Amino acid sequence: MIDAARVSRTGVALLASRLCMLGADPCGGSEVVLWEDARILESAGIPVRVYAHAALHGSPVHTIPFRTRTAQLNTIEYIRGLLRKEPQALIIAYNEPALAGYSPDRVIVRFDWATPLPRYWSWPPWFSRFQRARYLFPSESERQIFIERHARIPDQHTVVIPNAVDIELFQPRKLGAGSKRLLRVGFAGQWSERKGIEVLMDSWQSVKSALPKCELYLAGGPLVWKNNSHITDTEAVTRRVKQMEQHGLIRCVGMLPRFAMPQFWSSLDVAVVPSLYEPFGLVALEALACGVPVIASAVGGLKEIVTHGQCGLLVPPGDAAALDRALSTVLMDESLRLRLSEGARLRAHDFSLQRRSSNLLGLVLKEEDKVA
């Protein structure tokens, strides 16, 4: 067991991806998880320091500047900058796997999306260093992608700790009494191709034609994920969303702060997560916790969250016709919706914050024994 005095002295450093800008609300799921990790560690009396390349003014973040814009070079600047500031602490690096080669005995690399190890990972003398580090994944699906890419990394150095939902914050909310409203479908997140928005738009054209009294609500927008890069696939998708809104086919509610999301999910009859790629799918879990059935693509972590036929339905990714059929089936069958709704809240309990907290602290305290 780790010496509490030693943990108090060294603490844990959380290193955000150098692409991210921290401190906004709303923000992407990867940032939600980072701050959740910080709270879990702090609640156990472990000092935590959060590092990033960029953060909003006033955020509790230590920034690490770099001067070069070349990816390989600014990675080195970023890593060395952290190691100078943190010569002893255990480090959890979020999507910065190169750090595993520089300080393998005190680094856990956490993956929020499929980031490969640097090309030199298998070269001597780097190979033995990357083999010694630990790698953390939000889903078994994401772990398997990593293992297939990096077959010589020991399996026992990889671990899955699923993301969690605060079932006290995200729970069914009683809506105000009034006239019976139209059935509502909802989506929340980044308006990008990867999130399957165009597939949803194609599907909704058919659903709306057959069921004109149903409504589709979109929360979020093209800038949910705050970053300091020029990576984007949102422009064409955003134009189409706005065109459909102008024609009265959908309703956009904008970028909602996190405290408003339980009310958003509770206002729906069905949530839809049509992602083409999804390492986990935190929004699906939040909707389930609010007692809302989820129709999701059968990809990545979504396959591990949504139990088909019990708390929602799974459809092939990118298949607008299949999504149309699933939405129509659930919207037209009230008994099915009620049954899935009952299963939704039960399923969310399998991803409680308490379970994640126990698993994360178990991993961190075990790793702290290796800190020099």
C-alpha positions as CSV (number, residue, x, y, z in Angstrom):
1,M,0.0,0.0,0.0
2,I,1.3,3.5,-0.8
3,D,2.7,5.7,1.9
4,A,0.2,8.5,2.3
5,A,3.0,11.0,3.1
6,R,4.7,10.1,-0.2
7,V,1.5,10.6,-2.2
8,S,1.0,13.9,-0.4
9,R,4.5,15.0,-1.4
10,T,4.5,13.9,-5.0
11,G,0.8,14.2,-6.0
12,V,-0.5,13.4,-9.5
13,A,-0.1,15.6,-12.6
14,L,-2.8,15.4,-15.3
15,L,-1.5,16.4,-18.7
16,A,-4.2,17.3,-21.3
17,S,-3.7,16.8,-25.0
18,R,-1.7,19.7,-26.4
19,L,-4.5,20.3,-28.9
20,C,-7.1,21.0,-26.2
21,M,-8.1,24.3,-24.6
22,L,-9.4,23.7,-21.1
23,G,-11.8,25.5,-18.9
24,A,-14.9,26.0,-21.0
25,D,-18.5,25.0,-20.3
26,P,-19.9,23.3,-22.3
27,C,-16.9,21.2,-23.4
28,G,-16.1,17.9,-25.0
29,G,-16.4,14.6,-23.1
30,S,-12.7,14.2,-22.9
31,E,-12.4,17.4,-20.8
32,V,-15.4,16.3,-18.6
33,V,-13.5,13.1,-17.8
34,L,-10.3,14.9,-17.0
35,W,-11.9,17.1,-14.4
36,E,-13.8,14.1,-13.1
37,D,-10.5,12.3,-12.6
38,A,-9.1,15.4,-10.8
39,R,-12.0,15.4,-8.4
40,I,-11.7,11.7,-7.7
41,L,-8.1,12.0,-6.8
42,E,-8.5,15.1,-4.8
43,S,-11.4,13.5,-2.8
44,A,-8.9,10.8,-1.8
45,G,-6.5,13.4,-0.4
46,I,-4.1,13.2,-3.4
47,P,-2.7,16.6,-4.6
48,V,-3.6,17.2,-8.3
49,R,-2.1,19.6,-10.8
50,V,-3.6,20.0,-14.2
51,Y,-1.4,21.0,-17.2
52,A,-2.4,22.1,-20.7
53,H,-1.0,24.1,-23.6
54,A,-3.9,26.5,-23.5
55,A,-6.7,27.3,-21.1
56,L,-9.2,30.0,-20.6
57,H,-8.2,32.8,-18.2
58,G,-8.9,32.0,-14.6
59,S,-9.0,28.2,-15.1
60,P,-7.1,26.1,-12.5
61,V,-4.6,25.0,-15.1
62,H,-0.8,25.3,-15.4
63,T,0.0,26.1,-19.0
64,I,3.0,24.8,-20.9
65,P,3.9,27.0,-23.9
66,F,5.8,25.8,-27.0
67,R,7.2,27.8,-29.8
68,T,7.2,25.5,-32.7
69,R,4.1,24.5,-34.7
70,T,5.6,21.3,-36.1
71,A,3.7,18.4,-34.5
72,Q,6.8,16.3,-33.7
73,L,8.8,19.2,-32.2
74,N,6.0,20.7,-30.2
75,T,5.3,17.3,-28.7
76,I,8.9,17.2,-27.4
77,E,8.6,20.7,-26.1
78,Y,5.4,19.9,-24.4
79,I,6.6,16.7,-22.7
80,R,9.9,18.2,-21.6
81,G,8.1,21.2,-20.3
82,L,6.0,19.0,-18.1
83,L,8.9,16.9,-16.9
84,R,10.8,20.0,-15.8
85,K,7.8,21.1,-13.7
86,E,7.0,17.6,-12.4
87,P,10.3,15.6,-11.7
88,Q,8.6,13.1,-9.3
89,A,4.8,13.0,-9.6
90,L,2.8,10.2,-11.2
91,I,1.6,11.5,-14.5
92,I,-1.7,10.7,-16.3
93,A,-1.2,11.8,-19.9
94,Y,-4.4,12.3,-21.9
95,N,-3.8,11.4,-25.6
96,E,-0.1,12.2,-25.3
97,P,1.4,8.7,-25.7
98,A,4.9,9.9,-26.5
99,L,5.4,10.7,-22.8
100,A,5.4,7.0,-22.2
101,G,8.8,6.8,-23.9
102,Y,10.3,9.6,-21.8
103,S,9.2,8.6,-18.3
104,P,7.7,5.1,-18.5
105,D,7.9,4.1,-14.9
106,R,5.6,7.0,-13.7
107,V,3.3,7.5,-16.6
108,I,-0.2,6.2,-17.3
109,V,-1.4,7.2,-20.8
110,R,-5.1,7.6,-21.1
111,F,-6.8,7.4,-24.5
112,D,-10.0,9.3,-25.2
113,W,-9.7,8.7,-28.9
114,A,-7.5,6.3,-31.0
115,T,-4.1,7.9,-30.9
116,P,-1.2,5.6,-32.0
117,L,2.1,5.5,-30.2
118,P,4.8,7.5,-32.1
119,R,6.4,5.7,-35.0
120,Y,9.7,5.1,-33.1
121,W,8.0,3.2,-30.3
122,S,9.4,-0.1,-31.5
123,W,12.9,1.1,-32.2
124,P,15.7,0.2,-29.7
125,P,16.2,1.6,-27.1
126,W,12.6,3.1,-27.1
127,F,10.9,-0.3,-27.3
128,S,11.6,-1.4,-23.7
129,R,10.5,2.0,-22.4
130,F,7.1,1.9,-24.1
131,Q,6.7,-1.6,-22.9
132,R,7.0,-0.5,-19.3
133,A,4.4,2.2,-19.3
134,R,0.7,1.7,-18.5
135,Y,-2.2,2.4,-20.9
136,L,-5.7,3.3,-19.9
137,F,-8.8,3.0,-22.1
138,P,-12.5,4.0,-21.7
139,S,-13.8,0.8,-23.4
140,E,-12.7,-2.7,-24.4
141,S,-13.2,-1.7,-28.0
142,E,-10.6,1.0,-27.8
143,R,-8.2,-1.3,-26.0
144,Q,-8.5,-3.8,-28.8
145,I,-7.7,-1.2,-31.4
146,F,-4.5,-0.3,-29.5
147,I,-3.5,-4.0,-29.0
148,E,-3.9,-4.7,-32.8
149,R,-1.7,-1.7,-33.6
150,H,0.9,-2.4,-30.9
151,A,1.0,-6.2,-30.5
152,R,4.2,-6.2,-28.6
153,I,2.9,-4.0,-25.7
154,P,2.1,-6.5,-22.9
155,D,-1.6,-7.0,-22.4
156,Q,-1.1,-6.7,-18.6
157,H,0.0,-3.1,-19.1
158,T,-3.3,-2.1,-20.6
159,V,-6.5,-1.6,-18.5
160,V,-10.1,-0.5,-19.2
161,I,-11.8,1.8,-16.8
162,P,-15.1,2.9,-18.3
163,N,-16.2,6.5,-18.1
164,A,-19.0,7.1,-15.5
165,V,-22.1,9.2,-15.0
166,D,-23.1,11.1,-11.9
167,I,-26.4,9.4,-11.3
168,E,-27.3,12.1,-8.7
169,L,-26.9,14.9,-11.2
170,F,-28.2,12.9,-14.2
171,Q,-31.5,11.5,-13.2
172,P,-35.1,11.7,-14.6
173,R,-36.6,15.1,-14.0
174,K,-40.3,15.8,-13.5
175,L,-41.4,18.1,-16.2
176,G,-44.1,20.7,-15.7
177,A,-47.7,19.7,-16.2
178,G,-49.5,20.8,-19.3
179,S,-51.0,19.7,-22.6
180,K,-49.6,16.6,-24.1
181,R,-46.5,17.6,-26.1
182,L,-45.2,16.1,-29.3
183,L,-42.8,13.2,-29.1
184,R,-39.2,14.4,-29.0
185,V,-36.0,12.9,-30.2
186,G,-32.7,14.5,-29.2
187,F,-29.0,14.7,-30.0
188,A,-26.3,16.4,-28.1
189,G,-22.6,17.0,-29.0
190,Q,-20.3,18.2,-31.6
191,W,-21.8,18.9,-35.0
192,S,-19.2,17.0,-37.0
193,E,-19.2,14.2,-39.6
194,R,-17.6,11.8,-37.1
195,K,-20.6,12.2,-34.8
196,G,-22.9,11.0,-37.6
197,I,-25.0,14.2,-37.9
198,E,-25.4,13.9,-41.6
199,V,-26.7,10.3,-41.2
200,L,-29.2,11.6,-38.6
201,M,-30.3,14.4,-41.0
202,D,-30.8,11.9,-43.8
203,S,-32.8,9.6,-41.5
204,W,-34.9,12.4,-40.0
205,Q,-36.2,13.5,-43.4
206,S,-37.9,10.1,-43.6
207,V,-39.0,10.0,-40.0
208,K,-40.5,13.4,-40.2
209,S,-42.4,12.6,-43.4
210,A,-44.0,9.5,-41.8
211,L,-44.4,11.0,-38.3
212,P,-45.0,14.7,-38.8
213,K,-45.9,15.2,-35.1
214,C,-42.5,14.2,-33.9
215,E,-39.7,16.7,-33.2
216,L,-35.9,16.5,-33.3
217,Y,-34.0,18.7,-30.9
218,L,-30.2,19.3,-31.4
219,A,-28.1,20.6,-28.5
220,G,-24.5,21.5,-29.0
221,G,-22.8,23.0,-32.0
222,P,-19.7,23.0,-34.1
223,L,-17.4,24.2,-31.3
224,V,-18.2,21.9,-28.4
225,W,-14.6,20.6,-28.4
226,K,-12.5,23.6,-27.6
227,N,-9.1,23.3,-29.3
228,N,-6.2,25.5,-30.4
229,S,-5.7,23.7,-33.8
230,H,-7.4,24.1,-37.1
231,I,-8.8,20.6,-37.1
232,T,-12.5,20.7,-38.1
233,D,-15.1,18.8,-40.1
234,T,-18.0,20.9,-39.0
235,E,-18.6,23.5,-41.7
236,A,-20.7,21.5,-44.2
237,V,-22.6,19.7,-41.4
238,T,-23.4,23.1,-39.7
239,R,-24.7,24.5,-43.0
240,R,-27.1,21.6,-43.4
241,V,-28.3,21.8,-39.8
242,K,-29.1,25.4,-40.3
243,Q,-30.9,24.8,-43.6
244,M,-33.1,22.1,-42.0
245,E,-33.8,24.4,-39.0
246,Q,-34.9,27.2,-41.4
247,H,-37.4,24.8,-43.0
248,G,-38.8,23.9,-39.6
249,L,-37.6,20.3,-39.7
250,I,-35.5,20.4,-36.5
251,R,-35.1,22.6,-33.5
252,C,-31.6,23.8,-32.3
253,V,-31.3,24.7,-28.6
254,G,-27.7,25.8,-28.7
255,M,-24.7,25.1,-26.5
256,L,-26.1,24.1,-23.1
257,P,-24.0,24.4,-19.9
258,R,-23.5,21.1,-18.2
259,F,-25.9,21.7,-15.3
260,A,-28.7,22.1,-18.0
261,M,-28.1,18.8,-19.7
262,P,-30.2,16.6,-17.3
263,Q,-33.2,18.8,-18.0
264,F,-32.5,18.5,-21.8
265,W,-32.3,14.7,-21.7
266,S,-35.4,14.5,-19.5
267,S,-37.4,16.5,-22.0
268,L,-36.9,13.8,-24.6
269,D,-38.6,10.5,-25.4
270,V,-35.7,9.1,-27.3
271,A,-32.0,10.0,-27.5
272,V,-30.0,9.3,-30.6
273,V,-26.2,8.9,-30.9
274,P,-25.4,8.1,-34.5
275,S,-21.6,8.3,-34.3
276,L,-19.4,6.8,-37.0
277,Y,-16.6,6.4,-34.5
278,E,-16.9,6.6,-30.7
279,P,-14.3,5.5,-28.2
280,F,-16.9,5.6,-25.4
281,G,-20.0,7.8,-25.8
282,L,-20.6,9.8,-22.6
283,V,-23.8,11.4,-23.9
284,A,-25.4,8.0,-24.3
285,L,-24.7,7.2,-20.7
286,E,-26.1,10.6,-19.5
287,A,-29.3,10.1,-21.4
288,L,-29.7,6.6,-20.0
289,A,-29.2,7.9,-16.5
290,C,-32.1,10.3,-17.2
291,G,-34.3,7.3,-18.1
292,V,-34.3,8.0,-21.8
293,P,-33.9,5.1,-24.3
294,V,-30.9,5.5,-26.6
295,I,-30.7,4.6,-30.3
296,A,-27.0,4.4,-31.1
297,S,-24.6,3.2,-33.7
298,A,-23.1,-0.2,-33.0
299,V,-19.5,1.2,-32.8
300,G,-16.8,1.4,-30.2
301,G,-17.9,2.0,-26.6
302,L,-21.5,2.5,-27.6
303,K,-21.8,-1.2,-28.1
304,E,-20.7,-1.6,-24.5
305,I,-23.1,1.0,-23.1
306,V,-26.3,0.3,-24.9
307,T,-27.7,-3.2,-24.4
308,H,-29.8,-3.8,-27.5
309,G,-33.5,-4.3,-26.7
310,Q,-33.1,-3.6,-23.0
311,C,-32.3,0.1,-22.7
312,G,-32.2,1.1,-26.4
313,L,-31.4,-0.1,-29.9
314,L,-28.2,-0.5,-31.9
315,V,-28.0,0.2,-35.6
316,P,-25.2,-0.2,-38.1
317,P,-23.0,3.0,-38.3
318,G,-23.7,5.2,-41.3
319,D,-26.9,3.4,-42.2
320,A,-29.6,6.1,-42.4
321,A,-32.3,3.6,-43.4
322,A,-31.6,1.4,-40.3
323,L,-31.7,4.5,-38.1
324,D,-35.0,5.6,-39.7
325,R,-36.5,2.1,-38.9
326,A,-35.2,2.1,-35.3
327,L,-36.5,5.6,-34.6
328,S,-39.9,4.9,-36.2
329,T,-40.2,1.7,-34.3
330,V,-39.6,3.3,-30.9
331,L,-41.6,6.4,-31.6
332,M,-44.7,4.4,-32.7
333,D,-44.6,1.9,-29.9
334,E,-45.3,3.4,-26.5
335,S,-45.0,0.2,-24.6
336,L,-41.6,-0.4,-26.1
337,R,-40.5,3.1,-25.1
338,L,-41.6,2.6,-21.5
339,R,-39.9,-0.7,-21.3
340,L,-36.6,0.7,-22.7
341,S,-36.9,3.7,-20.4
342,E,-37.1,1.5,-17.3
343,G,-34.0,-0.4,-18.5
344,A,-32.2,2.8,-19.2
345,R,-31.9,4.0,-15.7
346,L,-30.9,0.5,-14.5
347,R,-28.2,0.3,-17.1
348,A,-26.7,3.6,-16.1
349,H,-26.2,2.3,-12.5
350,D,-23.6,-0.1,-14.0
351,F,-21.4,3.0,-14.8
352,S,-21.7,4.8,-11.5
353,L,-19.1,7.4,-10.5
354,Q,-18.4,5.3,-7.3
355,R,-17.3,2.3,-9.4
356,R,-15.1,4.4,-11.6
357,S,-13.6,6.2,-8.5
358,S,-12.7,2.9,-6.9
359,N,-11.1,1.6,-10.1
360,L,-9.1,4.7,-10.8
361,L,-7.8,5.0,-7.3
362,G,-6.8,1.4,-7.4
363,L,-4.8,2.0,-10.5
364,V,-3.2,5.2,-9.3
365,L,-2.2,3.9,-5.9
366,K,-0.7,0.8,-7.5
367,E,1.2,2.9,-9.9
368,E,2.4,5.3,-7.2
369,D,4.5,2.5,-5.7
370,K,6.7,2.7,-8.8
371,V,7.3,6.5,-8.6
372,A,11.0,7.2,-8.0
